[in-house]
Amino acid sequence: MANEPHLTTDGYLVLVDTDTARITEITVAPGQHVSAHAHSQAQELCYCISGVVTVEIQGRPQNALPPGACCSIPAAVPHRLLNSGPAPCKFLLVHRGGAFDFIPSNL
């Protein structure tokens, strides 16, 4: 766990990384996505900074978030984030409530 901002192997900027919270800034190019996954304990909040990020949560309709909009993703629920727009999208992911883990899923 790093106490200073750092890049992940995927190029995401982790701003905060503690035992109970993680805040990551992610930029996704048009047509790209964050693979379907779940987090066993951590709830997730997705906040759009620029562009439009589409959030797919198992059992729910897709949710396109414009800048300033956010949505909550419960722990242990498969989801993925994608950019189906013409410009890059940037968003914050806030994980809280438990240790961060990334469990691949077939959404």
Contacts in CASP RR format, 6 or more apart in sequence:
PFRMAT RR
TARGET T0000
AUTHOR 0000-0000-0000
METHOD contacts of the structure
MODEL  1
MANEPHLTTDGYLVLVDTDTARITEITVAPGQHVSAHAHSQAQELCYCIS
GVVTVEIQGRPQNALPPGACCSIPAAVPHRLLNSGPAPCKFLLVHRGGAF
DFIPSNL
1 17 0 8 1.000
1 18 0 8 1.000
1 19 0 8 1.000
2 14 0 8 1.000
2 17 0 8 1.000
3 17 0 8 1.000
5 13 0 8 1.000
5 14 0 8 1.000
5 15 0 8 1.000
6 13 0 8 1.000
6 14 0 8 1.000
6 17 0 8 1.000
7 13 0 8 1.000
7 14 0 8 1.000
8 14 0 8 1.000
8 24 0 8 1.000
12 24 0 8 1.000
12 25 0 8 1.000
12 26 0 8 1.000
13 24 0 8 1.000
13 25 0 8 1.000
13 26 0 8 1.000
14 22 0 8 1.000
14 23 0 8 1.000
14 24 0 8 1.000
15 23 0 8 1.000
15 24 0 8 1.000
15 25 0 8 1.000
16 22 0 8 1.000
16 23 0 8 1.000
17 100 0 8 1.000
19 98 0 8 1.000
19 99 0 8 1.000
20 96 0 8 1.000
20 97 0 8 1.000
20 98 0 8 1.000
20 99 0 8 1.000
21 94 0 8 1.000
21 95 0 8 1.000
21 96 0 8 1.000
21 97 0 8 1.000
22 42 0 8 1.000
22 93 0 8 1.000
22 94 0 8 1.000
22 95 0 8 1.000
22 96 0 8 1.000
22 100 0 8 1.000
23 92 0 8 1.000
23 93 0 8 1.000
23 94 0 8 1.000
23 95 0 8 1.000
24 92 0 8 1.000
24 93 0 8 1.000
24 95 0 8 1.000
25 49 0 8 1.000
25 90 0 8 1.000
25 91 0 8 1.000
25 92 0 8 1.000
26 34 0 8 1.000
26 81 0 8 1.000
26 90 0 8 1.000
26 91 0 8 1.000
26 92 0 8 1.000
26 93 0 8 1.000
27 88 0 8 1.000
27 89 0 8 1.000
27 90 0 8 1.000
28 34 0 8 1.000
28 53 0 8 1.000
28 81 0 8 1.000
28 82 0 8 1.000
28 83 0 8 1.000
28 88 0 8 1.000
28 89 0 8 1.000
28 90 0 8 1.000
28 91 0 8 1.000
29 83 0 8 1.000
29 88 0 8 1.000
30 83 0 8 1.000
30 84 0 8 1.000
30 85 0 8 1.000
30 86 0 8 1.000
30 87 0 8 1.000
30 88 0 8 1.000
31 82 0 8 1.000
31 83 0 8 1.000
31 84 0 8 1.000
31 85 0 8 1.000
32 82 0 8 1.000
32 83 0 8 1.000
33 80 0 8 1.000
33 81 0 8 1.000
33 82 0 8 1.000
33 83 0 8 1.000
34 80 0 8 1.000
34 81 0 8 1.000
34 82 0 8 1.000
35 80 0 8 1.000
35 104 0 8 1.000
36 56 0 8 1.000
36 78 0 8 1.000
36 79 0 8 1.000
36 80 0 8 1.000
36 104 0 8 1.000
36 105 0 8 1.000
36 106 0 8 1.000
36 107 0 8 1.000
37 78 0 8 1.000
37 79 0 8 1.000
37 80 0 8 1.000
37 102 0 8 1.000
37 103 0 8 1.000
37 104 0 8 1.000
37 105 0 8 1.000
38 75 0 8 1.000
38 76 0 8 1.000
38 77 0 8 1.000
38 78 0 8 1.000
38 79 0 8 1.000
38 103 0 8 1.000
38 105 0 8 1.000
39 75 0 8 1.000
39 76 0 8 1.000
39 95 0 8 1.000
39 100 0 8 1.000
39 101 0 8 1.000
39 102 0 8 1.000
39 103 0 8 1.000
40 75 0 8 1.000
40 76 0 8 1.000
40 101 0 8 1.000
40 103 0 8 1.000
41 75 0 8 1.000
41 76 0 8 1.000
41 97 0 8 1.000
41 98 0 8 1.000
41 99 0 8 1.000
41 101 0 8 1.000
42 75 0 8 1.000
42 95 0 8 1.000
42 96 0 8 1.000
42 97 0 8 1.000
42 98 0 8 1.000
42 99 0 8 1.000
42 100 0 8 1.000
42 101 0 8 1.000
43 72 0 8 1.000
43 73 0 8 1.000
43 74 0 8 1.000
43 75 0 8 1.000
43 95 0 8 1.000
43 96 0 8 1.000
43 97 0 8 1.000
44 72 0 8 1.000
44 73 0 8 1.000
44 75 0 8 1.000
44 79 0 8 1.000
44 93 0 8 1.000
44 94 0 8 1.000
44 95 0 8 1.000
45 70 0 8 1.000
45 71 0 8 1.000
45 72 0 8 1.000
45 73 0 8 1.000
45 92 0 8 1.000
45 93 0 8 1.000
45 94 0 8 1.000
45 96 0 8 1.000
46 53 0 8 1.000
46 55 0 8 1.000
46 65 0 8 1.000
46 70 0 8 1.000
46 71 0 8 1.000
46 73 0 8 1.000
46 81 0 8 1.000
46 91 0 8 1.000
46 92 0 8 1.000
46 93 0 8 1.000
47 65 0 8 1.000
47 68 0 8 1.000
47 69 0 8 1.000
47 70 0 8 1.000
47 91 0 8 1.000
47 92 0 8 1.000
47 94 0 8 1.000
48 65 0 8 1.000
48 66 0 8 1.000
48 67 0 8 1.000
48 68 0 8 1.000
48 69 0 8 1.000
48 70 0 8 1.000
48 89 0 8 1.000
48 90 0 8 1.000
48 91 0 8 1.000
49 67 0 8 1.000
49 68 0 8 1.000
49 90 0 8 1.000
49 91 0 8 1.000
49 92 0 8 1.000
50 67 0 8 1.000
50 87 0 8 1.000
50 88 0 8 1.000
50 89 0 8 1.000
50 90 0 8 1.000
51 66 0 8 1.000
51 67 0 8 1.000
51 83 0 8 1.000
51 85 0 8 1.000
51 87 0 8 1.000
51 88 0 8 1.000
51 89 0 8 1.000
51 90 0 8 1.000
52 64 0 8 1.000
52 65 0 8 1.000
52 66 0 8 1.000
52 67 0 8 1.000
52 83 0 8 1.000
52 84 0 8 1.000
52 85 0 8 1.000
52 89 0 8 1.000
53 64 0 8 1.000
53 65 0 8 1.000
53 81 0 8 1.000
53 82 0 8 1.000
53 83 0 8 1.000
53 89 0 8 1.000
53 91 0 8 1.000
54 62 0 8 1.000
54 63 0 8 1.000
54 64 0 8 1.000
54 65 0 8 1.000
54 81 0 8 1.000
54 82 0 8 1.000
54 83 0 8 1.000
54 84 0 8 1.000
55 62 0 8 1.000
55 63 0 8 1.000
55 64 0 8 1.000
55 65 0 8 1.000
55 71 0 8 1.000
55 73 0 8 1.000
55 79 0 8 1.000
55 80 0 8 1.000
55 81 0 8 1.000
56 62 0 8 1.000
56 63 0 8 1.000
56 79 0 8 1.000
56 80 0 8 1.000
56 81 0 8 1.000
56 82 0 8 1.000
56 107 0 8 1.000
57 63 0 8 1.000
57 71 0 8 1.000
57 73 0 8 1.000
57 77 0 8 1.000
57 78 0 8 1.000
57 79 0 8 1.000
58 77 0 8 1.000
58 78 0 8 1.000
58 79 0 8 1.000
58 105 0 8 1.000
58 107 0 8 1.000
63 71 0 8 1.000
64 84 0 8 1.000
65 71 0 8 1.000
65 91 0 8 1.000
73 79 0 8 1.000
75 97 0 8 1.000
75 98 0 8 1.000
78 105 0 8 1.000
78 106 0 8 1.000
78 107 0 8 1.000
79 105 0 8 1.000
79 107 0 8 1.000
80 105 0 8 1.000
80 107 0 8 1.000
81 91 0 8 1.000
81 93 0 8 1.000
83 89 0 8 1.000
END
